[in-house]
């Protein structure tokens, strides 16, 4: 996706934390953090949308 002449990463996520274990939740947040960090390292804009419960 292009936004203002920059490549963007568009990420959508759903975290169903009511039935997931703490370890599974941690893995999901770690993966999301990795996506955001990788986007920043590659000088890309990152847009995150989704339905996830606060941790």
C-alpha positions as CSV (number, residue, x, y, z in Angstrom):
1,X,0.0,0.0,0.0
2,X,1.3,3.5,-0.8
3,X,0.6,6.5,1.4
4,X,2.3,9.8,0.7
5,X,4.8,8.1,-1.6
6,X,5.8,5.7,1.2
7,X,5.2,2.0,1.4
8,X,2.9,1.1,4.2
9,X,2.2,-2.1,6.2
10,X,-1.4,-2.6,7.0
11,X,-2.1,-5.0,9.8
12,X,-5.4,-6.2,11.2
13,X,-5.5,-8.4,14.2
14,X,-8.0,-10.0,16.6
15,X,-6.9,-11.1,20.0
16,X,-9.4,-13.4,21.7
17,X,-7.9,-13.1,25.1
18,X,-10.8,-14.5,27.1
19,X,-10.0,-18.1,26.0
20,X,-6.2,-17.8,25.3
21,X,-3.5,-18.7,27.7
22,X,-1.1,-16.0,29.0
23,X,1.7,-17.6,26.9
24,X,-0.5,-17.4,23.7
25,X,-1.4,-13.8,24.4
26,X,2.3,-12.9,24.9
27,X,3.2,-14.6,21.6
28,X,0.6,-12.6,19.8
29,X,1.7,-9.3,21.3
30,X,5.4,-10.2,20.5
31,X,4.5,-10.9,16.9
32,X,2.7,-7.6,16.6
33,X,5.6,-5.8,18.2
34,X,7.9,-7.5,15.7
35,X,5.8,-6.3,12.7
36,X,5.8,-2.7,14.0
37,X,9.5,-2.7,14.7
38,X,10.3,-4.3,11.3
39,X,8.2,-1.6,9.6
40,X,10.1,1.2,11.4
41,X,13.5,-0.4,10.6
42,X,12.5,-0.4,6.9
43,X,11.3,3.2,7.1
44,X,7.7,2.2,6.4
45,X,4.5,3.5,7.9
46,X,2.6,0.9,9.9
47,X,-1.1,1.0,10.3
48,X,-2.6,-1.4,13.0
49,X,-6.3,-2.0,13.3
50,X,-8.2,-4.7,15.0
51,X,-10.1,-5.9,17.9
52,X,-7.8,-6.8,20.8
53,X,-8.1,-6.4,24.5
54,X,-5.7,-4.2,26.4
55,X,-2.9,-5.9,28.3
